[in-house]
Amino acid sequence: MAARLLAARWDRLSGAVKVVFQPAEEGPGGALPMLEAGILEDPPVDIAFALHLWNEYPVGTVCVRPGPVMAAADRLRVTVRGSGGHAAQPHLAVDPVVAAAQMVLALQGLVAREVDPLKPVVVTVASIHGGEAFNVIPSEVTMEGTVRCLDPAIREELPRRIRRILEGIAEATRTAVEIQVEQRYPVTVNDPALARLVAEAAAEVVGEERVLAHPPGMGAEDMAYVLHRIPGCYFFIGSANTARGLTAPHHSPRFDFDEEALAIGLEVMLRSAEAYLGGRDA
């Protein structure tokens, strides 16, 4: 629909528009493979706009903010190795479960005591596996989790600090530890001038009082890869409707939204493209 309407308004535009159909959002799909395939080339792309429905805000609102808007998200994998034994004789084993438990708690101390409290960071260990029997100390425990932040400099520093803490605990508990921090999505950063352009376009659609300053979130977005290559704006369209019971959060099995949000998002996107290509100062 966006492509069709842009084609109908072509006489208002002073440049080319690429409409991107994303094959998948997360994991191996989404923006990164498209960038590798040359989505920003032939012809080259100068700026990018993208939107996301958001059930935390009511339909009829649009949320825009300049600067960091969604966090970098990296994947943490930890393997703790000891020597198994009978649960009744822990002194004859090297227990990786105890070491792993200390590591989980110590990672929370990293956030609480080594990071500026005014700069959000999340370290969550979301998966722990070790052992199969209630009376046997296993020889290995594996953990996985996520590391998130809004500051690229902190993101680069966190793996070193994580390794220092976990390797120190491993030495103290006589275990061995293998640590992998896989960098995945970078911080999603909106260009201030383009965020202002989108906010002005949104005000034309829903009214200035319904254009909200969306606070940064610790979720991640693959659009970040695009915005690290070219300036752009990633914004949110309110989609909840309390009267109709459409308030379930994203990723909930009960998620549903007010489809009026689709028309609003479409119009904001079209007006943003027109404003940029039609000569309005961005």
Residue frames relative to the residue before (quaternion, step in Angstrom):
aa qw qx qy qz dx dy dz
M 1.0000 0.0000 0.0000 0.0000 0.00 0.00 0.00
A 0.6398 0.5168 -0.3350 0.4597 3.61 0.93 -0.82
A 0.6581 0.5046 -0.3132 0.4628 3.58 0.91 -0.88
R 0.6539 0.5212 -0.3163 0.4480 3.59 0.94 -0.87
L 0.6949 0.4667 -0.2822 0.4686 3.59 0.90 -0.91
L 0.6219 0.5243 -0.3497 0.4649 3.58 1.03 -0.67
A 0.6331 0.5261 -0.3320 0.4606 3.56 1.02 -0.79
A 0.6544 0.5115 -0.3097 0.4629 3.59 1.05 -0.77
R 0.7322 0.3889 -0.2193 0.5143 3.61 1.17 -0.58
W 0.2714 0.8325 -0.4648 0.1315 3.56 1.27 0.20
D 0.6244 0.5622 -0.3474 0.4163 3.59 1.09 -0.65
R 0.6452 0.5150 -0.3271 0.4598 3.61 1.25 -0.27
L 0.6832 0.5099 -0.2655 0.4503 3.57 1.24 -0.36
S 0.2488 -0.7851 0.5555 0.1148 3.54 -1.01 0.86
G 0.7518 0.2822 -0.2015 0.5609 3.57 1.11 0.59
A 0.6071 -0.5588 0.4296 0.3669 3.53 -1.35 -0.06
V 0.1762 -0.7579 0.6199 0.1008 3.56 -1.25 0.58
K 0.1694 -0.7435 0.6367 0.1141 3.54 -1.02 0.87
V 0.1862 -0.7521 0.6229 0.1083 3.57 -0.90 0.95
V 0.2080 -0.8192 0.5297 0.0718 3.57 -0.52 1.21
F 0.1494 -0.7583 0.6305 0.0718 3.54 -0.88 1.00
Q 0.2617 -0.8174 0.4991 0.1197 3.55 -0.19 1.32
P 0.3707 -0.7631 0.4806 0.2220 3.63 -0.63 1.04
A 0.7729 -0.0904 0.0712 0.6239 3.59 1.17 -0.50
E 0.4413 -0.7275 0.4616 0.2508 3.56 -1.11 0.61
E 0.8425 0.1909 -0.0517 0.5011 3.57 0.64 -1.08
G 0.7252 0.3982 -0.3137 0.4660 3.53 -1.32 0.22
P 0.8219 -0.2139 0.1471 0.5070 3.61 -0.89 -0.83
G 0.6260 0.5656 -0.3396 0.4159 3.60 1.21 -0.30
G 0.6076 0.6217 -0.3818 0.3139 3.50 -1.26 -0.47
A 0.8673 -0.2219 0.1183 0.4295 3.49 -1.32 -0.50
L 0.6606 0.5551 -0.3470 0.3674 3.61 0.81 -0.89
P 0.6781 0.4531 -0.3216 0.4811 3.67 0.79 -0.80
M 0.6267 0.5315 -0.3438 0.4545 3.59 1.09 -0.65
L 0.6323 0.5119 -0.3300 0.4789 3.58 1.04 -0.71
E 0.6567 0.5098 -0.3058 0.4641 3.55 0.98 -0.86
A 0.6704 0.4806 -0.2891 0.4858 3.58 1.19 -0.57
G 0.5956 -0.6299 0.3367 0.3676 3.59 1.29 0.02
I 0.2267 0.8197 -0.5043 0.1498 3.59 1.14 0.55
L 0.7140 0.4354 -0.2610 0.4821 3.62 1.11 -0.56
E 0.6475 0.5190 -0.3048 0.4674 3.57 1.29 0.10
D 0.8705 0.2092 -0.0871 0.4368 3.55 -1.43 0.18
P 0.3420 -0.5153 -0.6254 0.4758 1.65 0.90 2.32
P 0.6099 -0.5622 0.4033 0.3864 3.58 -1.20 0.45
V 0.3405 -0.7353 0.5600 0.1724 3.54 -1.16 0.75
D 0.3264 -0.7746 0.5173 0.1608 3.58 -0.88 0.99
I 0.8032 0.0035 0.0407 0.5943 3.59 0.95 -0.90
A 0.1823 -0.7823 0.5846 0.1142 3.57 -1.26 0.26
F 0.1382 -0.7460 0.6451 0.0902 3.54 -1.21 0.71
A 0.0672 0.7727 -0.6304 0.0319 3.57 -1.12 0.66
L 0.1426 -0.7957 0.5833 0.0796 3.57 -1.16 0.56
H 0.1614 -0.7544 0.6307 0.0837 3.52 -1.36 0.37
L 0.4236 -0.6564 0.5511 0.2934 3.59 -0.97 0.79
W 0.0852 -0.8100 0.5802 0.0061 3.58 -1.06 0.72
N 0.2422 -0.8180 0.5122 0.0991 3.54 -0.38 1.29
E 0.5267 0.6021 -0.4338 0.4145 3.58 1.20 0.25
Y 0.7285 0.3257 -0.2106 0.5647 3.58 1.31 -0.13
P 0.5375 -0.6499 0.4247 0.3291 3.60 -1.03 0.68
V 0.6018 -0.5424 0.4414 0.3858 3.52 -1.22 0.54
G 0.7036 0.4063 -0.3252 0.4838 3.57 -0.95 0.86
T 0.6676 0.4173 -0.3114 0.5321 3.58 1.29 0.13
V 0.1572 -0.7488 0.6367 0.0961 3.53 -1.27 0.54
C 0.1838 -0.8048 0.5612 0.0598 3.58 -0.84 1.00
V 0.0702 0.7939 -0.5927 0.1161 3.56 -0.67 1.17
R 0.1038 0.7772 -0.6197 0.0339 3.57 -1.09 0.66
P 0.4304 -0.6698 0.5304 0.2913 3.59 -1.12 0.58
G 0.7589 0.3944 -0.2703 0.4421 3.55 -1.29 0.31
P 0.7966 -0.2717 0.1955 0.5034 3.60 -1.21 -0.43
V 0.0778 -0.8219 0.5642 0.0040 3.57 -0.81 1.02
M 0.7803 0.0546 -0.0568 0.6204 3.60 1.18 -0.52
A 0.5673 -0.6781 0.3795 0.2726 3.52 -1.09 0.83
A 0.5175 -0.5287 0.5515 0.3853 3.47 -1.42 0.16
A 0.0980 -0.7940 0.5987 0.0383 3.58 -1.04 0.76
D 0.0197 -0.7985 0.6006 -0.0360 3.55 -0.63 1.17
R 0.4000 -0.7220 0.5214 0.2164 3.56 -1.22 0.56
L 0.1916 -0.7835 0.5871 0.0687 3.54 -0.87 1.06
R 0.0040 -0.7697 0.6382 -0.0156 3.56 -0.92 1.00
V 0.0059 -0.7988 0.5999 -0.0450 3.58 -0.83 1.02
T 0.0617 -0.7644 0.6409 0.0337 3.56 -0.97 0.91
V 0.1222 -0.7859 0.6055 0.0293 3.56 -0.76 1.13
R 0.0825 -0.8185 0.5686 0.0036 3.58 -0.69 1.10
G 0.0040 -0.7726 0.6346 -0.0158 3.52 -1.05 0.91
S 0.4826 -0.5919 0.4905 0.4197 3.54 -0.95 -0.90
G 0.4364 -0.7406 0.4539 0.2347 3.53 -0.68 1.11
G 0.0682 0.7949 -0.6013 0.0447 3.51 -1.30 0.23
H 0.6664 -0.4744 0.3793 0.4325 3.53 -1.34 -0.07
A 0.5368 -0.6510 0.4338 0.3159 3.56 -0.96 0.89
A 0.6429 0.5306 -0.3175 0.4521 3.60 1.18 -0.51
Q 0.7552 0.2913 -0.1719 0.5615 3.57 1.29 -0.27
P 0.0061 -0.8528 0.5222 -0.0004 3.60 0.64 1.05
H 0.6025 0.5854 -0.3644 0.4020 3.60 1.13 -0.50
L 0.6691 0.4765 -0.2958 0.4876 3.57 1.26 -0.31
A 0.6836 0.4245 -0.2740 0.5267 3.57 1.30 0.01
V 0.2934 -0.6667 0.6296 0.2704 3.54 -1.37 -0.01
D 0.2397 -0.8558 0.4509 0.0829 3.50 -0.12 1.40
P 0.2458 -0.7927 0.5374 0.1496 3.64 -0.43 1.13
V 0.5510 0.6085 -0.4040 0.4036 3.61 1.20 -0.36
V 0.6598 0.4917 -0.3027 0.4810 3.57 0.91 -0.90
A 0.6487 0.5130 -0.3207 0.4616 3.58 0.95 -0.86
A 0.6599 0.5096 -0.3096 0.4572 3.59 0.93 -0.90
A 0.6329 0.5302 -0.3358 0.4535 3.58 1.00 -0.78
Q 0.6511 0.5026 -0.3140 0.4743 3.58 0.97 -0.79
M 0.6375 0.5412 -0.3249 0.4416 3.56 1.03 -0.77
V 0.6307 0.5369 -0.3354 0.4489 3.59 0.95 -0.84
L 0.6951 0.4669 -0.2775 0.4710 3.57 0.85 -0.96
A 0.6483 0.5289 -0.3247 0.4410 3.57 0.98 -0.80
L 0.6171 0.5477 -0.3511 0.4426 3.60 1.06 -0.65
Q 0.6238 0.5179 -0.3440 0.4736 3.59 1.11 -0.58
G 0.6148 0.5354 -0.3348 0.4726 3.55 1.15 -0.61
L 0.5639 0.5871 -0.3794 0.4398 3.57 1.14 -0.57
V 0.6843 0.4695 -0.2812 0.4819 3.57 0.90 -0.93
A 0.7245 0.4771 -0.2529 0.4284 3.56 0.86 -0.98
R 0.8321 0.2631 -0.0896 0.4800 3.58 0.99 -0.79
E 0.7511 0.3758 -0.2319 0.4907 3.62 1.15 -0.17
V 0.6957 0.4028 -0.2642 0.5329 3.59 1.28 0.01
D 0.5699 -0.5836 0.4615 0.3488 3.56 -1.06 0.82
P 0.4226 -0.7390 0.4565 0.2585 3.63 -0.59 1.06
L 0.6328 0.5210 -0.3389 0.4619 3.59 1.22 -0.26
K 0.6773 0.4135 -0.2773 0.5416 3.59 1.33 0.01
P 0.3461 -0.7970 0.4516 0.2028 3.59 -0.18 1.27
V 0.0582 0.7536 -0.6519 0.0602 3.54 -1.07 0.92
V 0.0857 -0.7697 0.6307 0.0488 3.56 -1.07 0.79
V 0.0132 0.7411 -0.6712 -0.0023 3.56 -1.01 0.90
T 0.0411 0.8149 -0.5720 0.0839 3.56 -0.39 1.22
V 0.1916 -0.7236 0.6521 0.1200 3.56 -0.90 0.99
A 0.1019 -0.8578 0.5037 -0.0062 3.54 -0.32 1.28
S 0.7832 0.2112 -0.1145 0.5735 3.59 1.23 -0.24
I 0.0467 0.7712 -0.6324 0.0554 3.58 -0.91 1.00
H 0.0403 0.7923 -0.6069 0.0483 3.57 -0.87 0.97
G 0.3012 0.7423 -0.5639 0.2008 3.55 -0.91 0.92
G 0.8353 0.1795 -0.1436 0.4994 3.53 -0.83 0.96
E 0.2123 -0.7751 0.5849 0.1098 3.52 -1.35 0.43
A 0.7492 0.3408 -0.1933 0.5341 3.59 1.16 -0.52
F 0.5498 -0.6480 0.4194 0.3193 3.57 -1.09 0.73
N 0.7775 0.3477 -0.1704 0.4955 3.58 1.13 -0.52
V 0.6319 0.4903 -0.3392 0.4953 3.59 1.21 0.48
I 0.3304 -0.7125 0.5838 0.2058 3.57 -0.85 0.99
P 0.3475 -0.7604 0.5029 0.2195 3.61 -0.62 1.03
S 0.4958 -0.6501 0.4843 0.3115 3.54 -1.28 0.27
E 0.8073 0.1773 -0.0721 0.5583 3.59 1.22 -0.32
V 0.0680 -0.7534 0.6526 0.0436 3.54 -1.18 0.72
T 0.1345 -0.7772 0.6095 0.0795 3.56 -1.00 0.85
M 0.0772 -0.7817 0.6186 0.0195 3.56 -1.09 0.79
E 0.0451 -0.7710 0.6339 0.0427 3.52 -1.21 0.62
G 0.1101 0.7961 -0.5882 0.0905 3.53 -1.12 0.64
T 0.4370 -0.6796 0.5262 0.2652 3.52 -1.32 -0.22
V 0.1859 -0.7470 0.6325 0.0858 3.53 -1.19 0.76
R 0.0323 0.8289 -0.5519 0.0856 3.58 -0.60 1.15
C 0.1381 0.7751 -0.6106 0.0857 3.55 -1.12 0.68
L 0.4485 -0.6943 0.5069 0.2447 3.55 -1.33 0.31
D 0.6700 0.4700 -0.2800 0.5018 3.57 1.30 -0.14
P 0.4045 -0.7428 0.4708 0.2509 3.65 -0.47 1.11
A 0.6280 0.5358 -0.3487 0.4439 3.62 1.03 -0.66
I 0.6443 0.4966 -0.3170 0.4877 3.59 1.00 -0.79
R 0.6089 0.5676 -0.3506 0.4291 3.57 1.01 -0.79
E 0.6795 0.4876 -0.2928 0.4634 3.58 0.94 -0.86
E 0.6913 0.4942 -0.2719 0.4515 3.58 1.10 -0.67
L 0.5898 0.6428 -0.3640 0.3263 3.60 1.02 -0.76
P 0.6407 0.5241 -0.3705 0.4214 3.70 0.79 -0.71
R 0.6424 0.5201 -0.3312 0.4552 3.59 0.96 -0.78
R 0.6758 0.4847 -0.2955 0.4702 3.57 0.95 -0.86
I 0.6211 0.5352 -0.3412 0.4598 3.59 1.01 -0.75
R 0.6666 0.4970 -0.3068 0.4631 3.58 0.89 -0.89
R 0.6361 0.5348 -0.3407 0.4398 3.60 0.92 -0.83
I 0.6848 0.4872 -0.2860 0.4603 3.58 0.88 -0.95
L 0.7239 0.4531 -0.2644 0.4480 3.58 0.75 -1.03
E 0.6495 0.5002 -0.3245 0.4718 3.59 1.01 -0.70
G 0.6159 0.5395 -0.3465 0.4577 3.58 1.11 -0.62
I 0.6544 0.4915 -0.3068 0.4859 3.58 0.98 -0.83
A 0.6289 0.5386 -0.3403 0.4456 3.58 0.98 -0.79
E 0.6588 0.4961 -0.3150 0.4698 3.56 0.94 -0.84
A 0.6743 0.5040 -0.2996 0.4490 3.59 0.93 -0.86
T 0.7532 0.3747 -0.2027 0.5012 3.61 1.08 -0.65
R 0.4657 -0.7138 0.4071 0.3287 3.58 1.31 0.16
T 0.4937 0.6255 -0.4508 0.4022 3.55 1.15 0.59
A 0.3547 -0.6684 0.5915 0.2785 3.53 -1.37 0.02
V 0.1224 -0.8093 0.5727 0.0444 3.56 -1.00 0.78
E 0.1446 -0.7484 0.6430 0.0751 3.53 -1.13 0.81
I 0.0783 -0.8247 0.5593 -0.0292 3.58 -0.64 1.17
Q 0.0069 -0.7714 0.6362 -0.0125 3.53 -0.96 0.95
V 0.0452 -0.7534 0.6556 0.0230 3.56 -0.90 0.98
E 0.1197 -0.8176 0.5629 0.0172 3.54 -0.30 1.31
Q 0.3082 -0.7574 0.5474 0.1782 3.55 -0.56 1.16
R 0.0917 -0.8047 0.5863 0.0149 3.53 -0.75 1.08
Y 0.8460 -0.0180 0.0079 0.5329 3.62 -0.42 -1.10
P 0.3628 -0.7117 0.5493 0.2454 3.62 -0.94 0.81
V 0.6827 -0.4358 0.3698 0.4552 3.56 -1.33 -0.02
T 0.3408 -0.7074 0.5808 0.2148 3.58 -1.04 0.83
V 0.0146 -0.8277 0.5570 -0.0668 3.57 -0.43 1.26
N 0.2581 -0.7748 0.5633 0.1257 3.57 -0.74 1.11
D 0.4652 -0.6471 0.5331 0.2842 3.53 -1.07 0.79
P 0.4981 -0.6954 0.4139 0.3114 3.66 -0.65 0.99
A 0.6734 0.4943 -0.3124 0.4523 3.60 0.89 -0.86
L 0.6883 0.4651 -0.2870 0.4772 3.59 0.96 -0.81
A 0.5910 0.5384 -0.3699 0.4733 3.59 1.12 -0.53
R 0.6429 0.5085 -0.3221 0.4737 3.56 1.02 -0.76
L 0.6259 0.5357 -0.3342 0.4577 3.58 1.01 -0.79
V 0.6665 0.4894 -0.3033 0.4735 3.61 0.91 -0.91
A 0.6380 0.5281 -0.3349 0.4493 3.61 0.95 -0.82
E 0.6537 0.5008 -0.3147 0.4721 3.58 1.02 -0.78
A 0.6422 0.5067 -0.3219 0.4768 3.59 1.01 -0.77
A 0.6528 0.5173 -0.3111 0.4577 3.57 0.99 -0.83
A 0.6233 0.5439 -0.3407 0.4468 3.59 1.02 -0.76
E 0.6236 0.5348 -0.3383 0.4591 3.58 1.09 -0.63
V 0.7026 0.4700 -0.2551 0.4694 3.59 1.13 -0.67
V 0.8359 0.1844 -0.0642 0.5129 3.61 0.75 -1.02
G 0.5749 -0.5618 0.3966 0.4433 3.60 1.22 -0.22
E 0.5927 -0.6267 0.3796 0.3346 3.54 -0.98 0.89
E 0.6611 0.5324 -0.3108 0.4277 3.59 1.02 -0.80
R 0.7065 0.4329 -0.2561 0.4979 3.60 1.22 -0.32
V 0.5281 0.5470 -0.4378 0.4799 3.55 1.25 0.45
L 0.1185 -0.8477 0.5170 -0.0070 3.55 -0.32 1.30
A 0.4412 -0.6548 0.5450 0.2820 3.54 -1.24 0.54
H 0.2484 -0.8003 0.5322 0.1209 3.56 -0.10 1.28
P 0.3687 -0.7335 0.5129 0.2511 3.65 -0.65 0.96
P 0.5924 -0.5606 0.4163 0.4017 3.61 -1.11 0.51
G 0.1866 -0.7825 0.5855 0.1003 3.57 -1.11 0.69
M 0.4841 -0.6755 0.4805 0.2801 3.56 -1.23 0.44
G 0.4296 0.6299 -0.4955 0.4162 3.54 1.24 0.34
A 0.3292 -0.7437 0.5508 0.1873 3.57 -1.27 0.31
E 0.1575 -0.7969 0.5818 0.0407 3.54 -1.22 0.52
D 0.4487 -0.7184 0.4596 0.2673 3.58 -0.80 0.96
M 0.4882 0.6442 -0.4330 0.3991 3.60 1.25 -0.22
A 0.4990 0.6665 -0.4140 0.3679 3.58 1.24 -0.40
Y 0.6074 0.5602 -0.3618 0.4317 3.61 1.03 -0.71
V 0.6540 0.5043 -0.3108 0.4705 3.58 0.99 -0.83
L 0.7150 0.4680 -0.2597 0.4498 3.57 0.85 -1.00
H 0.5939 0.5207 -0.3809 0.4807 3.59 1.25 -0.05
R 0.6796 0.4591 -0.2890 0.4938 3.58 1.24 -0.28
I 0.7934 0.0469 0.0034 0.6069 3.57 1.01 -0.82
P 0.5568 -0.5912 0.4410 0.3821 3.62 -1.14 0.43
G 0.1567 0.7906 -0.5809 0.1141 3.54 -1.18 0.56
C 0.3100 -0.7284 0.5741 0.2092 3.53 -1.33 -0.23
Y 0.1383 -0.7557 0.6390 0.0388 3.51 -0.94 1.05
F 0.0232 0.8373 -0.5407 0.0773 3.57 -0.45 1.20
F 0.4091 -0.7281 0.5188 0.1825 3.55 -1.32 0.38
I 0.2241 -0.7581 0.6037 0.1030 3.53 -1.08 0.87
G 0.4228 -0.7031 0.5112 0.2560 3.58 -0.66 1.09
S 0.0578 -0.8436 0.5331 -0.0281 3.60 -0.82 0.99
A 0.5375 0.6351 -0.4088 0.3750 3.62 1.23 -0.01
N 0.0593 -0.7660 0.6386 0.0442 3.55 -1.26 0.52
T 0.3080 -0.7974 0.4941 0.1586 3.55 -0.15 1.33
A 0.6408 0.5516 -0.3285 0.4209 3.59 0.94 -0.85
R 0.7399 0.3767 -0.2106 0.5160 3.56 1.10 -0.68
G 0.5196 -0.6680 0.3982 0.3538 3.58 1.27 0.11
L 0.4839 0.6639 -0.4326 0.3715 3.58 1.21 0.39
T 0.3583 0.7550 -0.4635 0.2946 3.56 0.50 1.22
A 0.4096 0.7206 -0.4814 0.2848 3.62 1.20 -0.01
P 0.4980 -0.6785 0.4446 0.3065 3.61 -0.94 0.79
H 0.6570 -0.4869 0.4007 0.4132 3.52 -1.32 0.27
H 0.8036 0.2418 -0.2359 0.4901 3.56 -1.16 0.75
S 0.4951 0.6099 -0.4521 0.4225 3.58 1.24 0.28
P 0.5229 -0.6252 0.4615 0.3503 3.64 -1.05 0.60
R 0.6846 0.4548 -0.2782 0.4971 3.59 1.25 -0.31
F 0.3465 0.7707 -0.4829 0.2295 3.59 1.24 0.14
D 0.2058 0.7184 -0.6499 0.1384 3.54 -1.06 0.90
F 0.1620 -0.8081 0.5638 0.0545 3.58 -1.16 0.50
D 0.5546 -0.5808 0.4808 0.3520 3.52 -1.33 0.33
E 0.3854 -0.7726 0.4589 0.2096 3.57 -0.53 1.18
E 0.4454 0.6584 -0.4710 0.3825 3.59 1.23 -0.01
A 0.5633 0.6157 -0.3760 0.4026 3.57 1.15 -0.59
L 0.6090 0.5699 -0.3601 0.4180 3.59 1.06 -0.67
A 0.6650 0.4940 -0.3026 0.4714 3.59 0.95 -0.86
I 0.6419 0.5181 -0.3245 0.4629 3.58 1.00 -0.82
G 0.6687 0.5040 -0.2999 0.4570 3.57 0.88 -0.94
L 0.6336 0.5349 -0.3239 0.4556 3.55 1.00 -0.83
E 0.6949 0.4774 -0.2841 0.4567 3.58 0.84 -0.95
V 0.6339 0.5111 -0.3395 0.4710 3.61 1.00 -0.73
M 0.6501 0.5155 -0.3198 0.4577 3.57 0.96 -0.82
L 0.6653 0.5029 -0.3049 0.4600 3.59 0.91 -0.89
R 0.6816 0.4823 -0.2957 0.4641 3.59 0.89 -0.89
S 0.6119 0.5388 -0.3524 0.4595 3.58 1.08 -0.64
A 0.6543 0.4988 -0.3115 0.4754 3.58 0.95 -0.86
E 0.6555 0.5109 -0.3071 0.4636 3.56 0.95 -0.87
A 0.6483 0.5272 -0.3241 0.4436 3.57 0.96 -0.86
Y 0.6931 0.4661 -0.2864 0.4694 3.58 0.95 -0.81
L 0.7652 0.3728 -0.1977 0.4862 3.58 0.83 -0.97
G 0.6600 0.5320 -0.3145 0.4272 3.56 1.21 -0.38
G 0.6769 -0.5333 0.2895 0.4165 3.56 1.25 0.18
R 0.4942 0.6309 -0.4676 0.3730 3.62 1.18 -0.08
D 0.5362 -0.6447 0.4432 0.3168 3.54 -1.01 0.85
A 0.1869 -0.7913 0.5755 0.0880 3.61 -0.67 1.13
